Amino acid sequence: MGFRAQLPVVGAVAVGGALGAAARYAATLAWPTPAGAFPWTILTVNAAGCAFLGALMVFATETASPPHPLLRPFLGTGVCGGFTTFSTYTLDTQRLLAAGDAPRALLYLGGTAVTALAAVWAGVVAARAAAARRRPS
């Protein structure tokens, strides 16, 4: 597939990414993390994005009618990719370490990974339950 044929996908990812990044930024403005504090906002943002992505993948791959071809690039790569943030997660970990708070830094480092995986699982389970309720008996 040529570059021109991929332009709608690139556009969908770009628009979704801008929306996701703006939503993440809004979350950090609404719930700022004071210097040296545990970064609950980014942990919550990453968990919410993972839960949404888990649900999205169920609806995009396990339903009877396939979604619009731009849905996954827009919501999955774009919105979820812009909303969640590995870079801020690692920067927050580094800041906690630099402040001499290795226990909380390691808790954040491991806790985010475990929370993100649990959130994906919860999103998948919730989406499958919702899809089962919508199917005719």
C-alpha positions in Angstrom: 0.0 0.0 0.0 1.4 3.4 -1.0 2.0 6.4 1.1 -1.0 8.2 -0.2 -3.3 5.4 0.7 -2.0 5.6 4.3 -2.7 9.3 4.7 -6.2 8.8 6.2 -4.6 6.5 8.8 -1.8 9.0 9.6 -4.5 11.7 9.9 -6.6 9.6 12.2 -3.6 8.8 14.5 -2.5 12.5 14.5 -5.9 13.8 15.4 -6.4 11.1 18.0 -3.0 11.6 19.5 -3.6 15.4 19.8 -6.9 14.7 21.6 -5.3 12.1 23.9 -2.3 14.3 24.8 -4.6 17.2 25.5 -6.7 15.1 27.8 -3.6 13.9 29.7 -2.3 17.5 30.0 -5.8 18.5 31.3 -5.5 15.7 33.9 -2.1 17.0 35.1 -3.5 20.5 35.4 -6.6 19.3 37.3 -4.6 17.0 39.6 -1.0 18.3 39.7 1.6 16.2 41.4 3.6 18.3 43.9 7.4 18.0 43.8 8.5 14.8 45.5 5.0 13.4 45.8 3.8 10.1 44.5 2.7 10.6 40.9 -0.9 9.4 41.3 -2.2 11.3 38.3 0.1 9.7 35.7 -0.5 6.3 37.3 -4.2 6.8 37.0 -4.0 8.1 33.4 -1.9 5.1 32.4 -4.3 2.7 34.1 -7.3 4.3 32.5 -5.7 4.3 29.1 -4.8 0.6 29.4 -8.4 -0.3 30.5 -9.8 1.6 27.6 -7.4 0.0 25.2 -8.3 -3.5 26.5 -12.0 -2.8 26.0 -11.4 -1.2 22.5 -9.5 -4.3 21.3 -12.4 -6.6 22.3 -14.9 -4.4 20.5 -12.6 -4.0 17.5 -11.7 -7.7 17.1 -14.3 -9.9 18.8 -17.6 -8.4 17.6 -19.8 -9.6 14.7 -19.5 -6.5 12.6 -16.0 -5.1 12.1 -15.6 -1.5 13.1 -14.6 1.3 10.7 -11.0 0.8 9.5 -9.9 4.1 11.1 -11.3 3.4 14.5 -8.4 1.4 15.9 -5.7 3.9 14.6 -7.7 6.8 15.9 -8.7 5.5 19.3 -5.9 2.9 19.9 -2.8 4.4 18.5 -3.9 8.0 18.6 -6.1 8.7 21.6 -4.7 6.0 23.9 -1.1 6.6 22.6 -1.4 10.3 23.3 -3.2 9.9 26.6 -0.9 7.3 28.2 2.7 8.2 28.7 5.7 6.0 29.2 8.0 9.0 29.1 6.4 10.8 32.0 6.2 7.5 33.9 10.0 7.0 33.6 10.7 10.7 34.3 8.6 10.5 37.5 10.5 7.4 38.5 13.8 9.2 37.9 12.7 12.2 39.9 11.7 10.0 42.9 15.1 8.3 42.7 17.0 11.6 42.4 15.1 12.8 45.5 16.5 9.8 47.4 13.1 8.1 47.6 14.1 4.7 46.1 11.3 2.7 47.9 8.6 4.9 46.4 10.4 5.0 43.0 10.5 1.2 42.9 6.9 0.9 44.1 5.9 3.3 41.3 8.0 1.5 38.7 6.6 -1.9 39.5 3.2 -0.8 40.6 2.5 1.0 37.3 3.4 -2.1 35.3 1.2 -4.3 37.4 -1.6 -1.8 37.5 -1.5 -1.3 33.7 -1.7 -5.1 33.0 -4.5 -5.4 35.5 -6.3 -2.5 33.8 -6.0 -4.1 30.4 -7.4 -7.3 31.8 -10.3 -5.5 33.5 -11.1 -3.6 30.3 -11.1 -6.9 28.3 -13.4 -8.6 30.9 -15.8 -5.7 31.1 -16.0 -5.4 27.3 -16.6 -9.1 26.9 -19.4 -9.0 29.5 -21.0 -5.9 27.8 -20.8 -7.6 24.4 -22.3 -10.8 25.8 -25.3 -8.8 27.3 -25.9 -7.2 23.9 -26.0 -10.5 22.0 -29.5 -11.9 21.5 -30.2 -15.0 23.5 
